[in-house]
Amino acid sequence: MQAVAEAHKRSPWPALGAELLIARRRMGIR
């Protein structure tokens, strides 16, 4: 989660994509 926070501080757009990917993996959506 720290890496995501750091990425968000560096650039919010790529971080959003990463968060979406993590959320999908968490929910189990392919």
LINWOFEN-V19281 format. One record per run of one state. SS is the DSSP state (hx for helix, st for strand, lp for the rest). FROM is the first residue (numbers start at 1). LEN is the number of residues. If there is no record, write none. Layout:
BEGIN
SS,FROM,LEN
SS,FROM,LEN
END
This chain:
BEGIN
lp,1,1
hx,2,9
lp,11,1
hx,12,16
lp,28,3
END
